[in-house]
Amino acid sequence: MKINITGGELDRREVDEYIRYAYQKHPGRQIDQLDINIDGEFVDLQIHFKDMDFQHAYRSADYLVNNMEKLNDAKQSEFSQKEKHSV
C-alpha cells in the first residue's frame, strides 16, 4: 500500500491507526493507496481501492447470489429452464 502524507508529519503509530481505521471502515476491500492530508488539527483521508474482479450475480426470487451452488435444487432447476437473453 502506498501512503502519501501532505501538510505535515505523522509518526508511524498515527499512520498505523489511520490504516487500521480505513480497513475497519471498508471491510473486505483492498486498499491500494491512502492519502493523508493534515490541515491544522484536522486530517482528511482519501482511500484508493484496488480493482476487484467482477463476479457474476444470479437473480433468483428477488435476491442475488454469486454462486449457483448456494441455491437449492428447485431454484437451480428453475434457473436452468429460464430463457436467457443475449446482451
C-alpha positions in Angstrom: 0.0 0.0 0.0 1.3 3.4 -0.9 0.8 6.2 1.7 1.1 9.9 0.9 1.2 12.4 3.7 0.8 16.1 2.9 0.5 19.2 5.1 2.6 18.0 8.0 4.3 15.0 9.6 2.9 11.9 11.4 4.7 9.3 13.4 4.4 5.6 12.4 1.9 4.9 15.2 -0.5 7.5 13.9 -0.2 6.3 10.3 -0.9 2.7 11.5 -4.0 3.9 13.3 -5.3 5.6 10.1 -4.6 2.4 8.1 -6.5 0.4 10.7 -9.4 2.8 10.6 -9.5 2.6 6.8 -9.7 -1.2 6.9 -12.4 -1.1 9.6 -14.4 1.4 7.6 -14.3 -0.7 4.4 -14.1 -4.4 5.3 -13.3 -6.8 2.5 -11.9 -4.1 0.2 -8.2 -4.0 -0.8 -6.6 -0.6 -0.3 -4.1 0.4 -3.0 -3.3 3.9 -1.7 -4.0 6.1 1.3 -3.7 9.9 1.0 -3.5 11.7 4.4 -3.9 15.5 4.2 -3.1 17.3 7.5 -4.9 20.6 7.9 -4.1 22.0 11.4 -5.9 19.9 13.9 -7.9 18.1 11.2 -6.9 15.2 9.0 -8.6 14.3 5.7 -8.2 10.7 4.4 -8.7 9.7 0.8 -8.7 6.0 0.2 -8.0 4.5 -3.2 -9.0 0.8 -3.7 -7.6 -1.9 -5.9 -9.8 -3.0 -8.7 -11.8 -6.1 -7.8 -12.6 -9.0 -10.1 -16.2 -8.9 -11.3 -18.3 -11.8 -10.1 -21.4 -12.7 -12.0 -24.6 -12.3 -9.9 -27.5 -14.6 -10.4 -31.0 -13.3 -9.6 -33.5 -15.8 -8.3 -36.7 -15.0 -6.4 -35.8 -11.3 -5.9 -32.4 -12.0 -4.2 -28.9 -12.1 -5.6 -26.3 -14.9 -5.2 -22.8 -15.0 -6.7 -22.7 -18.8 -7.0 -25.4 -21.2 -8.2 -24.4 -23.8 -5.6 -25.9 -21.6 -2.9 -29.4 -22.2 -4.4 -31.4 -25.3 -3.6 -32.3 -27.9 -6.3 -35.6 -26.4 -7.1 -34.1 -22.9 -7.7 -31.3 -24.4 -9.8 -33.8 -26.2 -11.9 -35.9 -23.1 -12.3 -32.8 -21.0 -13.3 -31.7 -23.6 -15.9 -35.2 -23.6 -17.5 -35.3 -19.8 -17.9 -34.8 -18.2 -21.3 -31.5 -16.5 -21.5 -31.3 -13.1 -23.2 -28.3 -12.1 -25.2 -26.6 -8.9 -24.3 
